Each structure stands twice: as structure tokens, then as C-alpha cells.
Amino acid sequence: MGKSHRPERLAEEIRKIISEMLVRGDLKDPRFSAGMTGISGVDVTRDGSYAYVYITCLSYSGKTVSEDDKKDILAAFERSQGYIRSVIGKAVKVRYVPVLVFRFDESFEYGEKMDRILDEIKRNDEQVERDN
């Protein structure tokens, strides 16, 4: 049996809808102002019952967001889940709107960590070359 692309299409629609809600300021919870919050991706289960929403958040100063701020942002998303699902239900014609599970996307922070490590290795290599 062929693979259905329906979960991927639904995931992309959910990502667009939630991202637009954040940009327009439809989610009025003040906890969203802890940093620049965005949706990096959404994965919908094959049966469409759950959608895992991956959140990215950068502070305005370019530093990483604290763990307390992350918990607050996740709590704000959880509190807004009913409203978000109702907006998704009106925009996308599906029989059942998936339950939204919010998670932080750690890949951005992991990438920054790898960049720092590679920069340090490069500096060490340059120092070794200068010493020789």
C-alpha cells in the first residue's frame, strides 16, 4: 500500500496557521513576549490524532532563552491549545483536529553548540600552526 501524504499536508497547514497566529498577535498571552517565538515544524501521526508542534524561541538579545522562559512559553501554548485547535478546525476541513503536543525544538541550540565547538577547534588548530 502506498504512503499517504495527508499527514504531511496537514502538518504543514497546522504550522502555517499557528505561525500566522503568532505573527498577527492572536495569541495574547504575555508569556509569548519572552522572546521571538516561532514554529519550526509539525509532525502529525499517521492516524491524524496527534500533532507534535516544535517551538523555537530566541531572545531579543541573541542569547538563548532561559529554562524558566521555556516552561512559561510551553504553559502558554498548552493554555491556548483549545483556541488554536478551534482556529485550525475552521481553516482546515478535517473530521477531527489533532491533539496538539507542544515541544521545544532543541536543534537550533544544538547547532549553535556545534558551531562554538568547531570555532574553538579552528582557533586551536590556528594556534598550533602559529606555534610550529
N, C-alpha and C positions, 0 to 999 in steps of 0.2 A: 504494500500500500504506500502511496506517495506521501511525502511530508507536506502537511498543511502550512501555509504561510499566514494563516489567520492570526495566531498568537503574536507574530512579529508585527503585523499591521496594527493590531490592537495596542501593542506595547508602544509603538511609535505615536499613535494618536493620543494615548494617555500622557506620554512625555510632552507632546506639544501642548496639550490642554493645561497641564499643571504648570509648565514653563510660562505660558501666556498669563495664567492667573498670577504668578509671582511678579511678572513684569508690569501687569496692569495694576497691581496692588489690591487684587480681590481678596487676598488673604490678609486680614487686618491685624493679626496677632503681632504685638510689638516684639516678640521673640525672634521674628524673622529679620529684624534690623540688626542682629548681632554681626552680620557680615553679608557679603554678596552670596545669596543662596540661589542655587540652580539645580536642575535635574540633569544628571549625566547620562542616565539610561533607565530603561524599564524592561523587566523580564516578566512575561506572562506565562503561567503554567499552561501545559498543553490543553487542559480542560477548561481553561479560562477562569478558574475560580479564584486565583490569587495573582496579584501583580506586585512584583518587588520593585520598588521605586528607589533608585540610587541618588542620593543627595550629595552635592558638592557645596562647600562653603568656604569662601576666602574672606579674611578680614580686610578692612579697608586699608590697613597699613601694610599689607602684603605678607604679614605673618600668618601662621596657622591659627585656626580658631581653637579656643580652649575646650577641654573636655566638658566643662560645665555648659558652655555655649552650645556645644553639640547636643547635649542632653536636652537643653531648653528648646532647641530647634526641632529635634525629634518629637518632643512633647507637643509642640505647636502643630506639627503635621498630624500627629495622632488625634489631637483635639479637632482639627479641621477635616478629618477624614470623611465624615458624613457629608459635609458641604461639597468637598472635592468630588466624591462619588456621585452626588446628585448632578453636578455640572457635567461630569463625564457621561452620565446616563442620558442627559438631554442632548449632548453633542454627538454621541456615538450610538447608533442603533444596535444594541445588543440586548439579549434577553436578560442576562444577569451581568451587572457591573462587578468586576472582580474586587475582592477584599484587598485593600492596599496595605502593603507591608513596607514601611519606610526603613531604609538603612543608609548609613553614610558610605560613600564611595571613597575607599582608602587609597585608590590607585594614584590619585593626584599627589597625595602626601608621600606615597612610596616612590613615585617618580622624582619628586624633589629630593628625597633622601638619596636616591641613586645618583642624581646629578651632583650633590655635595660630595659623595664618596668618590665619584670619578674625577671631580675637580681636585680633590685632595691628592689622589693618586697622580694626577698630571703634575701638580705642584711638586710632589715628592720626586717624580722622575726628572723634572727640570732641575731640581736641587742636586740630585745625584750627578746629572750631566755636568753641572757647573763645578761641582767638587772634583770631578775627574779631570 
